[in-house]
Amino acid sequence: MTITAELVCWKCGASLQGLPLPLSRLAECPQCRAYQHACRLCRFYDPRLARRCREERAEEVRDPEAANFCDWFEPAVRNPAIQSDKTKRSRAAAESLFGDTSDQAVGADVDKARAALDALFKPDSKRDR
């Protein structure tokens, strides 16, 4: 069959480029050894659903990380470059709503808040006399 460069392991994100398609039931990630013919790599997998599968005709699988015999299994193509673009767009949208949320900006805000709090509760030498 064909070899794909777009598939990545559902568990560690390693490339599954060397694995032939269709994935065998016991196909493993070359890096973390996780089974790949599992619900977690399937395009129908949806953890928000009670059965965790959008394919209505599929039988329920108890462990979505275990190798299974599901006839409806289709590997989900997850391109890390596309996902990082989505992440960048999401971060930009959050920053436009809430301002800069980087660790340095948050640290500066914490320092300002601490200084204002210290100034508020600092003992007043005139009152203490």
C-alpha positions as CSV (number, residue, x, y, z in Angstrom):
1,M,0.0,0.0,0.0
2,T,1.0,3.6,0.3
3,I,3.2,5.2,2.9
4,T,2.0,8.5,4.5
5,A,3.8,11.5,5.9
6,E,0.7,13.2,7.3
7,L,-0.1,10.8,10.0
8,V,1.2,11.4,13.5
9,C,0.9,9.3,16.6
10,W,-2.1,10.1,18.7
11,K,0.0,9.7,21.9
12,C,3.4,11.3,21.3
13,G,3.0,13.2,18.0
14,A,5.8,11.3,16.3
15,S,5.5,10.8,12.5
16,L,4.0,7.6,11.3
17,Q,5.7,8.0,7.9
18,G,7.1,4.5,7.8
19,L,3.9,2.6,8.5
20,P,2.1,1.2,5.5
21,L,-1.6,1.9,5.0
22,P,-4.1,0.6,5.8
23,L,-2.8,0.3,9.3
24,S,-2.8,-3.2,10.6
25,R,-4.6,-3.8,13.9
26,L,-1.4,-4.1,15.8
27,A,0.5,-1.3,14.1
28,E,2.6,0.6,16.7
29,C,4.2,4.0,16.9
30,P,8.0,3.6,16.2
31,Q,8.8,6.0,19.1
32,C,6.3,5.3,22.0
33,R,5.0,1.9,20.9
34,A,1.4,2.9,21.3
35,Y,-1.1,1.0,19.1
36,Q,-2.3,3.1,16.2
37,H,-5.3,1.1,15.0
38,A,-7.2,2.6,18.0
39,C,-10.1,5.0,18.4
40,R,-7.7,7.8,19.5
41,L,-6.3,8.0,15.9
42,C,-9.6,7.6,14.2
43,R,-11.3,10.5,12.4
44,F,-14.6,9.6,14.1
45,Y,-13.2,9.7,17.6
46,D,-14.9,12.4,19.7
47,P,-14.3,12.3,23.5
48,R,-17.2,14.7,24.1
49,L,-19.7,12.0,23.1
50,A,-21.0,9.2,25.4
51,R,-19.7,6.5,23.1
52,R,-16.8,8.6,22.0
53,C,-17.5,7.9,18.3
54,R,-19.3,9.9,15.7
55,E,-20.0,6.9,13.5
56,E,-23.4,5.7,14.6
57,R,-23.0,2.2,13.2
58,A,-19.7,1.4,15.0
59,E,-19.7,-0.8,18.0
60,E,-18.7,0.7,21.3
61,V,-15.1,0.3,22.3
62,R,-14.3,0.2,26.0
63,D,-10.7,1.4,25.7
64,P,-10.1,4.1,23.0
65,E,-6.3,3.7,23.3
66,A,-6.2,-0.1,22.7
67,A,-5.9,-1.8,19.3
68,N,-9.3,-2.8,18.0
69,F,-11.1,-4.5,15.1
70,C,-13.4,-1.6,14.2
71,D,-14.5,-1.8,10.6
72,W,-15.1,2.0,10.5
73,F,-11.6,3.0,11.5
74,E,-10.1,5.7,9.4
75,P,-6.9,7.4,10.5
76,A,-7.2,11.1,11.1
77,V,-4.7,13.1,9.3
78,R,-3.3,15.6,11.8
79,N,-0.6,17.8,10.3
80,P,1.4,19.5,13.1
81,A,2.1,22.5,10.9
82,I,-1.7,23.1,10.5
83,Q,-2.3,22.7,14.2
84,S,0.4,25.2,15.0
85,D,-1.2,27.7,12.7
86,K,-4.5,27.1,14.5
87,T,-2.7,27.6,17.8
88,K,-1.1,30.9,16.6
89,R,-4.5,32.2,15.4
90,S,-6.2,31.2,18.7
91,R,-3.5,32.9,20.7
92,A,-3.7,36.0,18.6
93,A,-7.5,36.1,19.1
94,A,-7.1,35.6,22.9
95,E,-4.6,38.4,23.1
96,S,-6.9,40.7,21.2
97,L,-9.6,40.0,23.7
98,F,-7.6,39.9,26.9
99,G,-4.3,41.6,26.1
100,D,-0.9,40.1,26.2
101,T,-1.1,36.8,28.2
102,S,2.6,35.8,27.9
103,D,4.4,34.8,31.2
104,Q,6.5,38.0,31.1
105,A,3.5,40.2,30.8
106,V,1.6,38.4,33.5
107,G,4.7,38.6,35.8
108,A,4.9,42.4,35.3
109,D,1.2,42.7,36.1
110,V,1.7,40.6,39.3
111,D,4.6,42.9,40.3
112,K,2.5,46.0,39.8
113,A,-0.4,44.5,41.8
114,R,2.0,43.6,44.6
115,A,3.5,47.1,44.7
116,A,0.0,48.6,44.9
117,L,-1.0,46.2,47.6
118,D,2.1,47.0,49.6
119,A,1.5,50.7,49.2
120,L,-2.1,50.3,50.5
121,F,-1.2,48.3,53.6
122,K,2.2,49.9,54.3
123,P,2.3,51.3,57.8
124,D,1.8,55.1,57.8
125,S,4.5,56.6,60.0
126,K,2.2,59.6,60.8
127,R,-0.7,57.4,62.0
128,D,1.5,55.2,64.1
129,R,2.7,58.0,66.3
